[in-house]
Amino acid sequence: MSAGSNNDAKLFARGKVAELRLELNSSGGKKDKAFSTKRIALKKIVANMTMSNNDMVALFPDIVGVMGLPSLEIKKMCFLYLVNYARMKPEIALKALPILLSDLEDTNPLMRALALRTLSYIHVRQFVEAAAAPLKHLLKDNDPYVRKTAAFCVAKLYDHDRHMVESSDLIDRLNLMLRDENPTVVSSALAALMDIWERSESIKLTIDYSNASKIVSILPDCSEWGQTYILEALTSYVPQDTSEAAFLADRIAPRLSHTNSAVVLTCIRVILYLMNYIDSEKTIASLCAKLSPPLVTLLSKGPEIQYLALRNALLILQRRPEVLRNDIRVFFCKYNDPIYVKVTKLELIFMLASERNIKEVLTELREYATEIDVHFVRKSVRAIGKLAIKIEPAAKLCISSLLELVATKVSYIVQEATVVIKNIFRKYPNQYESIISTLCENLDSLDEPEAKAAMIWVIGQYADRIENSEVLLEDFLDTWADETHEVQLALLTATVKLFIQRPTKGQELVPRVLKWATEDTDNPDLRDRGYMYWRLLSSNPTAAKSVVMGEKPAITAESEKLDPVTLEEMCLAVGTLATVYLKPVHTVFRSARQRRLQDSPALQKTTLPSYQAMQAAKLVAEQNGTSADALAARAQAHRAGRNGDVLDEAGAYFASVGGQGFTNGAPTTAVTPGEQPGQMYVANQGQGLGTMQPTMHVQSEGNLLDL
Amino acid sequence: MLSGVLLFNQKGELLIMRAFRQDMRPRLADVFRIQVISNAQIRSPILTLGSTTFSHIKNENIYIVGVSKGNVNAALVFEFLYKLVGLGKSYFGRFDEEAVKSNFVMVYELLDEILDFGYPQNTETETLKMYITTEGVKSERALEDSSKITMQATGALSWRRDNIKYRKNEAFVDVIEDVNLLVSASGTVLRADVNGAIEMRAYLSGTPECKFGLNDSLTLGAAGIEPSVGGPVGNISGNKATKAAAGSVTLEDVSLHQCVKLSSFTNDRTISFIPPDGSFQLMNYRATENVNLPFKVHAIVNEIGKSKVEYSIAIRSNYGPKLFATNVLVRIPTPLNTASTTHRASQGKAKYEPSENCIVWRIARFTGQSEFVLSAEAELTATTTAKQWSRPPLSMQFSLLMFTSSGLLVRYLKVFEKGNYSSVKWVRYMTRAGSYEIRF
């Protein structure tokens, strides 16, 4: 089998129907026993099919004509054509049905399987109906290859016509196949059942302990894909007894050493799932210890798998912080990592950063802050600022790192640093004012609204300590008319703050700004706030002071965490697409069937994040004297609210970085009609996991640190 | 699972489109072309639009795309796409635009076989080659043949054919390690680890049962169990080195080929397996402790004003004097506005590569326990933008035979077979540079 022995590249060209028809129907002479003229014609047709040359439909009768020839290669190409075009010309396609049906009876098992596979791909009523009867026999065929094909065939027919399948006994028969002696057949039947289950609320998939135990025992004999299907099915097993869960987890743990990442990640999913039903802390700890190494090992695979592993690490870390606790260094970026890998590594580094490793982390982040990719640099700067808020003892270190970066005078670094320093002031009021002067040196380089607003906030807040605060503010006010509303709002508030703290300096500015804000603008927010200040200042200056300069709620770095309910749900989906977006499954995929932890005597309710959150809320409620009922209602509402909130928490803390990147929501209209238009998620597309849809929240709202 | 598979060339022309479910529409190919191929800003291998997700990888000059609806197992999708590339390589020698175009019917045939309703089926090359061949028609097979194939394709030993015969029974074992290093500007090792692979070429008759023995003392994942408290983690020469008794190796984690009996590995660390015929990767492993770094790099880089950068790079080899590394290549980044460079190397040749913005220093043969030095200067042109030079890290490439950074050793390889033949085994070790980076 020499490499590239075929050279069909020349056949890969646009052809005309008439010519191809002639070629297909030419006998090719007596010597042409292998039908090579016809084969070449067919290859050309297949090529044209790929190029979406829909003229080819016209050849349908001719194709049916050659389908019966005794050549497997010709047959396969005809079948491919049939699968492609049968829907467009069902009446002609029907002529091929007898050929397919007779092939189902062929003595060669490969042929029977091929015919069955092809027949069940065709979305034409007669084909689907014709498939049902022979399928029943083929499910019991004596060849395992045919049986596994038949198993998938049930799921395919269900996709075509669920009522027909539900009213027949096909699903029961499929169930019986779980007792097949051949491991591939069992795993295929499971995959088919899971596929049906995913799409139908009326079907319940329950696996008891003896079944679970049995399918686990055939794991070693299955292909890597079969192992994945079996592991996926195991999340439908609800342990009734904590020792069962522990035992099963122990038995599947060897799969963590498999070289296929699908097996590994799915195995991690099942182990995480089973841990919810295990009471022994020791067992949990030993299982957790087993999860870290394989996750890290996935980082030596292709970048796409690395990315997936990293996203899942972000998730797992929140549920089981003991996993990966000691592994921060493996997440340091390599210079050549693709940007999506780098950005996720950065998020992980942020999450794993602690008082113990902060020095190392800061050195690393400062290194990133000098890289080329602007978006990545900004995130790194922002991460340093967030660390100052997250790890209080390290605030000083973080701030000095930020100041070093400000000293580079690179515009976007300075602006990013300004934004985070504002948050640091919020977190630690009256502690680090000495750095204000450094910030003031760089006023001129600020040209982004967010950075400007941050700086203006600082000036307003510390108007009494910045000597020339009124001059600085005036500079900003010069361009009032050109500023965005965000900046105008900040200017308005800052001017009022200045007036309250230093009335002599502010008395000139305030009326001017209030006039602008109330009369020269068409932005209702600005006007409302302007009037509010105006009335406040004119009616009760003391009240104005306590309102404007009042104490602000403390900020924390907690906002990057997923809420407990989502976290619980996401852990049942480790390795799936939703984990890339770190959003509740049904906000990304509306039709996806929801998975929940099923209750059982073994379920360790007290250790579930949702339960713990509930308890914590209750405690607060009791202190505040709220009734528990009201609380429960509120938790419910909170949950509903969260579920609807497309802005995910994990990505959001980084999400507010600049508006650059991918904001083009329009092309979604190109998607097939019938899908929800406009719902578009692009992971790491310029802004963490922000969503692009204009009707949803503005991205910066997700960032609680911007209060 | 997968709704369809698409293959595109770099220009966005469709090479292959196969639908496996009704929800796969031809228009989705256009969507991918517009949203990903012609979008320079795309920064993720996964794109979800509505409920449709496109997961893609690139190989040579083609895009390989899996289209799916709903929340599918993303790991499975990517592993499958990689597997498709692997199959293509094994069938056609390589898997690029030309190979796909020359064999497009075959690719369709393969796809039909390895995916059913979008679920990956048997993807073992050995089995597939039994009935999907490049050599024209093989339809009129004897019936026994077919059932043999179907047994093979669904059986527990799908990776190995029956009746393999060799006159000379041989097995070659290659231990190949990629050592990764990241050193900070101040000279501290930020990370040093090894990604190793044991590759095997087995030419053995019948159904041989192989047993594989590594170092006498093989520890697995010690770091995962005992949390190291206090101090910076993972220091290479520190307290952990004391554990490195001679002949022992600590592997952080291993992953094993489908053919290895995972349960017996978990129980007593024996690697026993029935190998596929020909070459395959038996095992991957990762080591982070006691990593022997073959080269120590000392780099001094000074930016003198705005017109000149001075380099002094010293590289010392840290392995036995009898060994030597070959194809040693050091990339020394230069600022973007470099006009010219001068350099002097005590060994090998250095050359400025303007297109890569670096000085490339090549040393064909680097003997153990020696040190070579390069001094260089880069003259800079004046620029209007005073953008800072980002100082990307210096990187190295090399390959070093008969040396493993992790200290892993193959103690024995035993072959048991009914025929009781004797077999010859060969073991080779090689350490290469993975991502060997030194910041300055």
Interface residues (C-beta under 8 A of the other chain):
Chain A: M1 S2 A3 G4 S5 N6 N7 D8 A9 F12 A34 K43 V46 A47 T50 M51 S52 P70 S71 L72 E73 K75 K76 M77 L80 V83 N84 T107 N108 P109 L110 M111 A113 R117 Y121 H123 D143 P144 Y145 V146 K148 T149 F152 A155 K156 D159 H160 N182 P183 T184 V185 S188 A191 A192 D195 E198 P220 D221 C222 S223 E224 W225 T228 Y229 E232 A253 P254 R255 S257 H258 T259 N260 S261 A262 V264 L265 T266 S286 A289 K290 S292 P293 P294 V296 T297 S300 G302 P303 E304 I305 Y307 L308 R325 N326 I328 R329 V330 F332 K334 Y335 N336 P338 I339 Y340 R356 N357 K359 E360 T363 E364 E367 T370 E371 I372 T408 V410 A573 G575 T576 L577 A578 T579 V580 Y581 V585 V588 F589 R590 S591 A592 G661 F662 P667 T668 A670 V671 T672 E675 Q676 P677 Q679 M680 Y681 V682 A683 N684 Q685 G686
Chain B: M1 L14 L15 I16 M17 A19 F20 R21 Q22 R25 P26 R27 L28 A29 D30 V31 I34 Q35 Q41 I42 R43 S44 P45 I46 L47 T48 L49 G50 S51 T52 T53 S55 I57 S68 K69 G70 N71 V72 N73 A74 A75 L76 F78 E79 F80 Y82 Y91 F92 G93 R94 E98 A99 K101 S102 N103 F104 V105 M106 Y108 E109 D112 D116 F117 Y119 P120 Q121 N122 T123 E124 K129 Y131 T133 T134 E135 G136 V137 K138 S139 E140 R141 L143 S146 S147 I149 T150 M151 A153 T154 G155 A156 S158 N180 L182 S184 L190 R191 D193 N195 G221 A223 G224 I225 P227 S228 G230 P232 V233 G234 E252 D253 V254 S255 L256 H257 Q258 K261 L262 S263 F265 T266 Q281 N284 R286 T288 K387 Q388 S390 R391 P392 P393 S395 S435 E437 R439
